[in-house]
Amino acid sequence: MSGEAGGWMWIIVDVGAVVLLGLGLLYGLFVWRKRRSPEVDRLRDRKTEELHRRPDPDEKAPIVGR
């Protein structure tokens, strides 16, 4: 392989890696959106509301002086 082929191989590998990364991200996004359902969203929202209504145990902690 000549010295010129090494430069071309670097470009091909670099572009190929970017394309594969983009395809992987698109696939993950598609699968993630497909799995979500309205029922799961409602359950998540209800549990989040419960967490927000619960009192914070650190709020009532006494302040220790120096």
N, C-alpha and C positions, 0 to 999 in steps of 0.2 A: 504494500500500500504506500503510495507516495505521500509526501507531506501535505499536499493539497487536499487529499481525501480525508485527513484527520479533521480539518476545519469544517468540511461538509458534514462529516459524521456528528460533530459537536452540535451543529445547527439542527440536524434531524433529530437527535436525541433530546435536545432542549425543547424544540417545538412539540415533539411527541409527548414529553412529560407534561407540558402545559395542557395539551389537548386531553390527555388521560385524567389529569386533575380536574379539569372542567367537566368532563363526562361523569366522573365520580361524584362531583358536587351536584350536578343535575339529577343523577339517579337518586342520591340521598334525599334531595328535596322532594322529588316525586314520591318516593316511598313514604316519607314522613308526612306529607300532606294527605296521602291516600289513607293512612291508618287512623287519622283523627276523625272522630264522629261527634255529632251533636251531643250524644249522651255522655261521652267522656268529657267534653267541654263543660257541660252543666255540672258534672260531678266535681271537676277541678275548681270551677267558680264557687261552688257551695263550700268546699273544703277551705278555700282561700278566705271566704267570708268568716268561717268559724275561727280561723287563726287570727283574723284581725279583731274579732270581738273578745277573744281571750285576754285577760289582763296580763300585763308584762310583769314577771316576778322581779325584775331588776329595778322597776320603777319605785317600789316601796322599800328598797333597801336603805338602811340608815347610812347617813354620811359620816364617815369616820374622820375626826379631826386630826391635826398633825401632832 
